[in-house]
Amino acid sequence: MGLCSFTGRAGRSIIKYMKEKKIDLSTLCYIERQGQYLMLHRTVKKNDVNKDKWIGVGGHFEEDESPEECLLREVREETGYTLTSYRFRGLVTFVSANGVTEYMSLFTADGFQGTEIPCDEGELVWVDRDKIPQLNLWEGDRIFFRLLEEREDFFSLKLVYDREDRLIEASLDGAPMSLPQR
């Protein structure tokens, strides 16, 4: 059984428990083409935690979805693309000061088909990989971009943010990491 492939009464109980405990499950994907990543500049939603940030494409799990099912659905909904080649690269745990913990399944993809559609959450832009650090990114995203470049193996990254959305703690594969100077 996958991470979130719960069915029946037990599945509904687990989902209810997660909502009560403020636990979110999501996916994020960086689609690659010719040395570029497809980035989403979040500019549309007014009360968006990602407002004005550049992120990959993805979103929250729906009931009974596995990480892969969520990935494929979210990419199709936000971009119009159907992924044909992708890799599960890591699990990112976000802990926020507002009491919500999010477990994000991080993917990269290098194969897709279809025609790009407008995204209702912002602008989709193909960005050269070496230009990504110049974008308005979350501090933790800078860490996992580095990991995507440096590592081929699966990783677990924990990122803790304070009430001002500043990264205050990071752990990689269970070991504390030193944070970059601000």
Secondary structure, 3 states (H helix, E strand, C coil): CCCCCCCHHHHHHHHHHHHHCCEEEEEEEEEEECCEEEEEEECCCCCCCCCCCEECEEEECCCCCCHHHHHHHHHHHHHCCEEEEEEEEEEEEEECCCCCEEEEEEEEEEEEECCCCCECCEEEEEEEHHHHHHCCCCHHHHHHHHHHHHCCCCEEEEEEECCCCCEEEEEECCEECCCCCC
